[in-house]
Amino acid sequence: MKKKLDEAAWRDLQYDERTYTKYQAKRNMDKDIVIPDTYRFIGNEAFMGNERINSVTLPKGCVVIGKSAFEGCSFQKEVKYPETLLWIKQRAFSRNNRLRRVHIPPSVAKIDKNAYKECKKLYRAEFARGSKCRVISEGMFDCCGRLSQVVLPDEIQLIGRRAFYRCKELQELQFPQSLKIIESEAFYFTGLQKLELPNQLRELGEGAFFKCNNLTEVSIPPSVKKIGKWVFHGCNRLKVIEILHDPMFIGEWIINRSATIRCRKGSVVEEYCKEYGFKMEFVDGSQNDTAV
């Protein structure tokens, strides 16, 4: 194995004797799978679509779980990950309709996109304290409709596109102060009721909180330099969004016309409101309802 575990190294590992492949998995007819500790890697698509499996015990020294390795399985409970695990690849556990909990050990540094997409009964996802993971990848929990409890990594820096797309029962989430970027549609149509954005946040992607209908008031921290279009559009209960600084970029139609933007008189934000016909409330208490 190469010192650096990357895609090139992973291609080589497909032929490593320590990789548990889909050909070996086909011979295993058990409902409760125990993978011997002689293996360190679970190959791509190893158990993909095997709905008869109730549970899996991973090897004690497992390092990588391959692409779609357990996609479409039906684990009844949480999968226990060993403390040696470094990498969970694309769609590794997606479409597990019975999986209820996910606890990511601190050793895991990389989780590829759509890893838990469409796990429809998943209600809790927790990253352990001291997690090495810095990115919530694209679509990681996309369409996990029952997801309501999330503990993010301590030092997370980026939440990827559609990471929590349509997680309708996600009503509360604490963002670590290390977070810098929230990408497009990351929280599209979630149930978030309150939004406390961290003070180091730099960028809000397009439609990041589109149709979050439980939000009523939002304050954008002064660290944010880019606000993508439609970021809070479709949030029908949103009454006020506060922007008291001058971002470098503000996209089109960031709110519905029924909402009010609280800003400073003479600011770039005021000019933006005039351009789009948004209602304004100045921090000194004066008001200006711009004509449509």
C-alpha positions in Angstrom: 0.0 0.0 0.0 1.2 3.5 -0.8 2.0 5.8 2.1 -0.7 8.1 0.9 -4.1 6.5 0.6 -5.6 8.0 -2.6 -7.6 6.8 -5.6 -4.5 5.5 -7.3 -3.5 3.5 -4.2 -7.1 2.2 -4.0 -7.1 0.9 -7.5 -4.0 -1.2 -6.6 -5.7 -2.4 -3.5 -8.5 -4.0 -5.4 -6.1 -6.9 -6.1 -4.6 -7.0 -2.6 -5.1 -10.2 -0.6 -6.3 -8.1 2.3 -9.3 -6.8 0.3 -12.6 -8.6 0.9 -14.1 -8.6 -2.6 -17.6 -9.0 -4.0 -16.7 -12.5 -5.2 -16.0 -13.6 -1.6 -19.1 -11.8 -0.4 -21.3 -13.8 -2.9 -20.2 -17.0 -1.1 -21.2 -15.7 2.3 -24.9 -16.6 2.8 -25.1 -15.5 6.4 -27.6 -12.8 7.5 -25.2 -11.6 10.2 -21.9 -11.1 8.4 -18.6 -11.3 10.2 -15.7 -10.4 8.1 -12.5 -12.0 9.3 -9.8 -9.8 10.9 -7.3 -10.9 8.3 -8.9 -8.3 5.9 -8.2 -4.6 6.0 -10.2 -3.3 3.1 -13.8 -3.9 1.9 -13.9 -3.9 -1.9 -16.1 -1.8 -4.2 -19.7 -3.2 -4.4 -18.8 -6.1 -2.1 -22.3 -6.5 -0.7 -24.2 -4.1 -2.9 -28.0 -4.9 -3.1 -27.8 -7.8 -0.6 -31.1 -7.1 1.3 -31.0 -10.3 3.3 -28.1 -9.0 5.6 -29.2 -7.9 9.0 -25.8 -6.8 10.4 -22.1 -6.7 9.6 -19.1 -7.0 11.9 -16.1 -5.2 10.2 -12.5 -6.4 10.7 -10.8 -4.9 13.7 -8.1 -3.4 11.5 -10.4 -2.2 8.7 -9.0 0.9 6.9 -11.2 1.5 3.8 -14.8 0.7 3.0 -15.1 0.7 -0.8 -17.5 2.4 -3.2 -21.1 1.1 -2.8 -19.8 -1.7 -0.6 -23.0 -1.9 1.4 -25.4 0.1 -0.8 -28.9 -1.2 -0.8 -28.4 -3.5 2.2 -30.9 -3.6 5.1 -28.9 -3.3 8.3 -31.3 -3.2 11.3 -29.1 -1.3 13.6 -25.9 0.8 13.7 -22.8 -0.4 12.0 -19.8 -0.4 14.4 -16.8 1.1 12.8 -13.3 0.2 14.1 -10.9 2.9 15.3 -8.6 2.1 12.4 -11.0 3.2 9.7 -9.7 6.1 7.6 -11.9 6.3 4.5 -15.6 5.6 3.6 -16.0 5.8 -0.1 -18.8 7.0 -2.4 -22.3 5.5 -1.7 -20.8 3.0 0.7 -24.0 2.8 2.8 -26.6 4.6 0.7 -30.1 3.2 0.4 -30.0 1.3 3.7 -33.7 1.5 4.6 -33.3 0.2 8.1 -30.1 1.8 9.3 -30.9 4.1 12.2 -27.7 5.4 13.7 -24.2 6.4 12.4 -21.3 7.0 14.8 -18.1 8.1 12.9 -14.9 7.4 14.9 -12.2 10.1 15.1 -9.9 8.2 12.8 -12.1 8.7 9.7 -10.6 11.6 7.7 -12.5 11.2 4.5 -16.1 10.3 3.6 -16.9 10.5 -0.1 -20.1 11.9 -1.6 -23.5 10.3 -1.1 -22.1 7.9 1.5 -25.5 7.7 3.3 -27.8 9.0 0.7 -31.5 7.9 1.0 -31.1 6.1 4.3 -34.7 6.8 5.0 -34.8 5.6 8.7 -31.5 7.2 9.7 -32.3 9.5 12.6 -28.9 10.2 14.2 -25.5 10.9 12.7 -22.6 11.7 15.1 -18.9 12.5 14.6 -16.8 11.6 17.6 -14.9 14.3 19.4 -11.5 14.8 17.9 -12.7 13.8 14.4 -10.2 14.2 11.6 -13.0 14.8 9.1 -12.9 18.4 7.8 -15.6 18.1 5.0 -19.2 17.0 5.0 -19.1 15.8 1.4 -21.7 16.3 -1.4 -24.9 14.6 -0.7 -23.6 12.7 2.3 -27.1 12.6 4.0 -29.2 13.6 0.9 -32.8 12.6 1.3 -32.4 11.1 4.8 -36.0 12.2 5.6 -36.0 11.2 9.3 -32.5 12.6 10.2 -33.1 14.8 13.3 -29.9 14.5 15.4 -26.6 15.6 13.9 -23.3 16.2 15.7 -20.8 17.7 13.2 -17.0 17.3 13.3 -15.2 19.7 15.7 -13.0 21.3 13.0 -15.2 21.1 10.0 -14.5 23.6 7.3 -16.9 22.9 4.5 -20.5 21.5 4.1 -20.9 20.3 0.6 -23.6 20.6 -2.0 -26.8 18.9 -1.0 -25.2 17.4 2.1 -28.5 17.6 4.0 -30.8 18.0 1.1 -34.5 17.4 2.0 -33.7 16.3 5.6 -37.1 17.5 6.6 -36.9 16.5 10.3 -33.6 18.2 10.9 -34.7 21.1 13.2 -31.6 21.9 15.2 -27.9 22.0 14.3 -24.9 23.5 16.0 -22.3 24.8 13.6 -18.6 24.7 14.8 -16.8 28.0 14.6 -14.3 26.5 12.2 -16.9 26.3 9.4 -16.0 28.5 6.4 -18.2 27.4 3.4 -21.7 26.1 3.0 -22.2 25.0 -0.6 -25.3 25.1 -2.8 -28.5 23.5 -1.6 -26.7 22.1 1.4 -29.8 22.5 3.6 -32.5 22.7 0.9 -35.9 22.0 2.4 -34.8 21.1 5.9 -36.7 21.7 9.1 -34.2 24.1 10.7 -36.0 26.4 13.1 -33.1 28.6 14.2 -29.9 29.5 12.4 -26.7 30.6 14.3 -24.1 30.9 11.6 -20.4 30.8 12.8 -18.3 34.0 12.9 -15.6 32.5 10.5 -18.1 31.6 7.8 -17.1 33.1 4.4 -19.5 31.8 1.8 -23.1 30.8 1.5 -23.8 28.9 -1.7 -26.8 29.2 -4.1 -30.0 28.0 -2.5 -28.2 26.8 0.6 -31.3 27.2 2.8 -33.9 27.3 0.0 -37.4 26.4 1.3 -36.4 26.1 5.0 -39.9 27.1 6.0 -39.4 27.1 9.8 -36.9 29.9 9.7 -38.3 33.3 10.8 -35.1 35.5 11.3 -31.5 35.1 10.2 -28.4 37.2 10.9 -25.5 37.0 8.5 -22.1 37.4 10.2 -19.7 40.0 8.9 -17.2 37.4 7.9 -19.4 36.3 5.0 -18.1 37.7 1.7 -20.3 35.8 -0.8 -24.1 35.2 -0.5 -25.3 33.1 -3.4 -28.6 33.6 -5.2 -31.8 32.2 -3.8 -30.0 31.4 -0.5 -33.1 32.0 1.6 -35.6 32.1 -1.2 -38.8 30.1 -0.6 -38.5 30.4 3.2 -42.1 31.4 3.5 -42.0 32.2 7.2 -38.8 34.3 7.1 -39.6 37.8 8.3 -36.1 39.4 8.7 -32.6 38.8 7.4 -30.0 41.0 8.9 -26.9 42.0 6.9 -25.0 44.8 8.6 -21.8 44.7 6.5 -21.0 44.9 2.8 -20.4 41.5 1.2 -18.3 41.3 -1.9 -21.1 39.5 -3.8 -24.9 39.1 -3.3 -26.8 36.9 -5.7 -30.2 37.3 -7.2 -33.4 37.0 -5.1 -31.8 35.8 -1.8 -35.2 36.1 -0.1 -38.9 36.3 -0.9 -40.4 39.7 -1.3 -42.4 39.3 1.8 -39.3 39.3 4.0 -37.4 42.4 5.1 -33.6 43.0 4.9 -32.2 44.8 8.0 -29.1 46.8 6.9 -27.1 50.0 7.3 -28.2 53.2 5.5 -25.9 54.0 2.6 -24.6 50.4 2.4 -24.1 48.1 -0.6 -27.0 46.1 0.8 -29.3 49.1 0.7 -28.5 49.5 -3.0 -29.1 45.8 -3.5 -32.6 46.1 -1.8 -33.5 49.0 -4.1 -32.5 47.0 -7.2 -34.7 44.1 -6.3 -37.5 45.9 -4.6 -37.0 44.4 -1.2 -38.3 45.9 2.0 -35.6 47.5 4.2 -35.2 48.2 7.9 -32.3 50.3 8.9 -30.4 49.7 12.1 -31.1 53.2 13.4 -34.8 52.3 13.4 -35.9 54.2 10.3 -37.7 52.2 7.6 -37.9 52.3 3.9 -40.3 50.1 1.9 -38.9 50.2 -1.6 -41.5 50.0 -4.3 -41.7 46.9 -6.4 
